[in-house]
Amino acid sequence: MNHAADITDPKELRVLDPATIDTASLCEQCGRCGSACPALIRQPNPTSLIRLIQLGLVTEALHSPLIWSCIGCEQCNAACPRKLDVAGAVRRLRRLSAREKDVCFPRIMLDFLTG
C-alpha cells in the first residue's frame, strides 16, 4: 500500500529540485518532524512546510520564517518514520528563497533577531 501524498502539479513546482519534490511526495504528514523541531519560529513547522509543497504553494513555503529559523539540527530527520530528508528540503528552500528578489530574509526574523 502506497502512502505517498499526491502533489498538485501547478507551475510553481517547476522551481523545486527533485529531492525536495521526492521528500514532499513521500511525506505522510504524521507530524513527527514538526514535534521534534526546536526552531525558534516554527510557523509553519516542518510538517506544514512540507504540506505547502504538497499543495503546490511554493511561494508561500519560500516566505515561511521556518526556513530561516531552522538551526539544521536534523531532529526532524531523526523523527521521521520514513527517514525523509526534511532538513535538506528546508535548506534547499532556503537557498531558493535567497535567490528570489522579493522573498529573502523575512521581516519577522529580522524583528526577532534585533528585538
The 8 nearest C-alpha neighbors of each residue, nearest first, counted from 0:
[[1, 2, 3, 4, 27, 25, 5, 81],
 [2, 0, 3, 4, 25, 27, 5, 24],
 [1, 3, 27, 4, 0, 25, 26, 5],
 [4, 2, 25, 24, 1, 27, 26, 5],
 [5, 3, 24, 25, 6, 27, 2, 26],
 [6, 4, 7, 24, 3, 53, 54, 25],
 [7, 5, 53, 54, 24, 8, 4, 55],
 [6, 8, 54, 55, 9, 53, 5, 12],
 [7, 9, 6, 55, 12, 10, 11, 54],
 [10, 8, 11, 55, 12, 7, 13, 56],
 [9, 11, 12, 13, 8, 55, 14, 57],
 [12, 10, 13, 9, 57, 14, 55, 56],
 [13, 11, 14, 15, 10, 55, 9, 8],
 [14, 12, 11, 15, 10, 16, 9, 8],
 [13, 15, 12, 11, 16, 95, 57, 10],
 [16, 14, 12, 13, 19, 17, 20, 11],
 [15, 17, 18, 19, 20, 14, 13, 91],
 [16, 18, 20, 19, 21, 15, 22, 13],
 [19, 17, 21, 20, 16, 22, 88, 15],
 [20, 18, 88, 22, 21, 17, 16, 23],
 [19, 21, 17, 23, 18, 22, 24, 16],
 [22, 20, 18, 24, 19, 23, 17, 25],
 [23, 21, 19, 25, 20, 24, 83, 26],
 [22, 24, 20, 26, 21, 25, 49, 53],
 [23, 25, 4, 21, 22, 3, 26, 20],
 [24, 26, 3, 22, 23, 4, 21, 27],
 [27, 25, 23, 28, 24, 22, 3, 4],
 [26, 28, 29, 3, 4, 25, 2, 24],
 [29, 27, 30, 26, 46, 50, 47, 49],
 [28, 30, 27, 31, 46, 26, 32, 79],
 [31, 29, 33, 28, 46, 32, 34, 45],
 [30, 32, 34, 33, 78, 29, 79, 35],
 [33, 31, 75, 35, 34, 78, 30, 79],
 [34, 32, 45, 46, 44, 36, 30, 31],
 [33, 35, 31, 32, 36, 30, 75, 44],
 [34, 36, 32, 33, 75, 74, 31, 37],
 [35, 37, 33, 38, 34, 75, 74, 32],
 [36, 38, 39, 35, 74, 70, 69, 41],
 [39, 37, 69, 40, 68, 36, 41, 70],
 [38, 40, 68, 41, 37, 69, 65, 70],
 [39, 41, 38, 68, 65, 42, 64, 108],
 [42, 40, 44, 43, 65, 38, 39, 64],
 [43, 41, 44, 40, 65, 64, 63, 47],
 [42, 44, 41, 47, 48, 65, 45, 63],
 [43, 45, 41, 42, 33, 47, 46, 48],
 [46, 44, 48, 33, 47, 32, 49, 43],
 [47, 45, 33, 49, 48, 44, 30, 32],
 [46, 48, 50, 49, 44, 43, 45, 51],
 [49, 47, 45, 51, 50, 46, 43, 60],
 [48, 50, 52, 47, 46, 51, 23, 45],
 [51, 49, 47, 53, 52, 48, 54, 46],
 [52, 50, 56, 54, 48, 49, 53, 60],
 [51, 53, 55, 49, 50, 54, 56, 57],
 [54, 52, 6, 50, 51, 55, 23, 49],
 [53, 55, 51, 52, 7, 56, 6, 50],
 [54, 56, 52, 53, 7, 57, 9, 12],
 [57, 55, 51, 59, 54, 52, 58, 60],
 [56, 58, 60, 59, 52, 55, 11, 61],
 [59, 57, 61, 60, 56, 62, 11, 102],
 [58, 60, 62, 57, 61, 56, 63, 51],
 [61, 59, 57, 63, 62, 58, 48, 51],
 [60, 62, 58, 59, 96, 63, 57, 92],
 [63, 61, 59, 60, 102, 64, 58, 105],
 [62, 64, 60, 65, 61, 66, 59, 43],
 [65, 63, 67, 66, 68, 105, 62, 40],
 [66, 64, 68, 63, 67, 41, 69, 40],
 [65, 67, 93, 64, 69, 89, 68, 63],
 [68, 66, 65, 64, 69, 93, 104, 108],
 [67, 69, 65, 38, 66, 40, 39, 64],
 [70, 68, 38, 67, 71, 66, 65, 89],
 [71, 69, 72, 68, 38, 37, 67, 73],
 [70, 72, 73, 69, 86, 90, 74, 87],
 [71, 73, 74, 70, 69, 86, 75, 37],
 [74, 72, 76, 75, 71, 86, 77, 85],
 [75, 73, 77, 76, 72, 35, 78, 36],
 [74, 76, 32, 73, 78, 77, 35, 36],
 [77, 75, 73, 79, 74, 78, 84, 85],
 [76, 78, 74, 75, 79, 73, 82, 32],
 [79, 77, 75, 76, 32, 31, 74, 80],
 [78, 80, 82, 76, 81, 77, 32, 31],
 [79, 81, 82, 78, 83, 77, 31, 76],
 [80, 82, 79, 83, 26, 25, 27, 76],
 [83, 81, 79, 80, 76, 84, 77, 78],
 [84, 82, 81, 85, 22, 76, 79, 26],
 [83, 85, 87, 86, 76, 88, 22, 82],
 [84, 86, 88, 87, 83, 76, 75, 89],
 [87, 85, 89, 88, 84, 73, 90, 71],
 [86, 88, 90, 84, 89, 85, 91, 19],
 [87, 89, 19, 91, 85, 86, 90, 92],
 [88, 90, 86, 92, 87, 91, 66, 93],
 [91, 89, 93, 87, 92, 88, 86, 94],
 [90, 92, 88, 94, 93, 89, 87, 95],
 [93, 91, 95, 89, 90, 94, 96, 88],
 [94, 92, 90, 96, 91, 95, 66, 97],
 [95, 93, 97, 91, 96, 92, 90, 98],
 [94, 96, 92, 98, 93, 97, 91, 99],
 [97, 95, 93, 99, 98, 103, 61, 94],
 [96, 98, 103, 94, 95, 99, 93, 102],
 [99, 97, 95, 96, 100, 94, 103, 102],
 [100, 98, 96, 102, 97, 101, 103, 95],
 [99, 101, 102, 98, 103, 97, 96, 104],
 [102, 100, 99, 103, 96, 98, 62, 97],
 [101, 103, 99, 96, 100, 62, 61, 104],
 [102, 104, 97, 96, 105, 99, 101, 100],
 [105, 103, 106, 102, 67, 108, 97, 109],
 [106, 104, 107, 108, 103, 64, 109, 62],
 [105, 107, 109, 108, 110, 104, 111, 64],
 [108, 106, 110, 105, 109, 111, 64, 104],
 [109, 107, 111, 110, 106, 105, 112, 64],
 [108, 110, 106, 112, 111, 107, 113, 105],
 [111, 109, 107, 113, 108, 114, 112, 106],
 [110, 112, 108, 114, 109, 113, 107, 106],
 [113, 111, 109, 114, 110, 108, 107, 106],
 [114, 112, 110, 111, 109, 108, 107, 106],
 [113, 111, 112, 110, 109, 108, 107, 106]]
